[in-house]
Amino acid sequence: MAVDPIQTPPPRSATDFFSDPLDFHPLWFKPDLFLSPDFDSDSYISELRTFVPFDTLRSELQAHLTSLNHELIDLINRDYADFVNLSTKLVDVDSAVVRMRAPLLELREKIEGFRGSVDSSLVALKNGLEQRSEAAATREVLELLLDTFHVVSKVEKLIKELPSVPGDWSNGDVNSTEKNATSNGSTENGTSVRETQSMLLERIASEMNRLKFYIAHAQNLPFIQNMEKRIQSASLLLDASLGHCFVDGLEHRDENAIYNCLRAYAAIDNTSSAEEIFRMTIVAPLIQKIIPRGLSGEVAGASGDGLENDYQEIKKCIEKDCQFLLEISSAENSGLHVFDFLANSILKEVLSAIKKGKPGAFSPGRPTEFLINYKSSLDFLGHLEGSMCHLLKTYFCFTLLPLD
């Protein structure tokens, strides 16, 4: 619809001599600023109000608005015919829309169908992967149970192959067959029975180590729980057999048997048993002869509580009867450095013997004897440390060398 030019007054001519032109503006008013992308009306008005009265600014803005309205009306009236003819040019638009809608709907259906097939394939793939993962986990558990069963059976079979029966070991007896087959503890081919036994025990200990690993990963399964009695029985038989073989090796100074037994103890992570056996079998009888355990403190202290002479005797006994085991356990590349026979066997027994045999040796109520015994103890510890440093010198030099 055209705008009636009578309703609005015509714009004033720019050459009107009786009044100012319509597009005349003061120098401070710049309409071009309104077209700026970063135009801010608040800042613009605040800036002009510092030197332009508010009424003047309002009247100027209203005049500019009136001018813009006139320009808009002129544009509409000028292009009104084209605007009206626009609707006549849009012929058969609805049929064109219908023609375009049909292939679009068909394309949408195909896309939705393809998406559905992809989603179903993805779900099937995820389910297959989950089933595969579950099957792999189940297979792993089954293999673990089979390995556990085979190891337990193997350990039981190896224990039955030991030269002696466990019932005789508890009494310290040797099998009659072994007595008849050996004279000096050696078989016909030159390999001692105890060495053969220690090698077999080391093998059993290695299998027991594997068994512990399997049990740690499947300890809550019913199959493992049902085999606990067999496992405990095998473990007890191994401990008894290993203890008997180790004692036999210590008594006969059989280095090969001792070495194999220590490796077996290290394999099953039971170093404390070996240290305690050495303490009770070798160290305790020697220390008992040097520092007898009296019935009371007065009886034990009758011959004095001095420790200097006792330490000298203990040093001789260590060098004579204990040095061989310290050398075996500290040998280079032996893998036996987890044992500490010096602290957990020798020094532990010496301290226990002093407490029970000479309880007044470190009594603070006797300062003179206390100081003498204290210095003697320091010299004794220094001697032992020096001996161990000599034994471990080669080992530490080997481990501390820089690798190329």
Secondary structure, 3 states (H helix, E strand, C coil): CCCCCCCCCCCCCCCCCCCCCCCCCCCCCCHHHHHCCCCCHHHHHHHHCCCCCHHHHHHHHHHHHHHHHHHHHHHHHHCHHHHHHHHHHCCCHHHHHHHHHHHHHHHHHHHHHHHHHHHHHHHHHHHHHHHHHHHHHHHHHHHHHHHHHHHHHHHHHHHHCCCCCHHHHCCCCCCHHHHHHCCCCECCCCCEHHHHHHHHHHHHHHHHHHHHHHHHHCCCCHHHHHCHHHHHHHHHHHHHHHHHHHHHHHHHCCHHHHHHHHHHHHHCCCHHHHHHHHHHHHHHHHHHHHCCCCCCHHHHHHHCCCCHHHHHHHHHHHHHHHHHHHHHHCCCCCCCCCCCHHHHHHHHHHHHHHHHHCCCCCCCCCHHHHHHHHHHHHHHHHHHHHHHHHHHHHHHHHHHCCCC
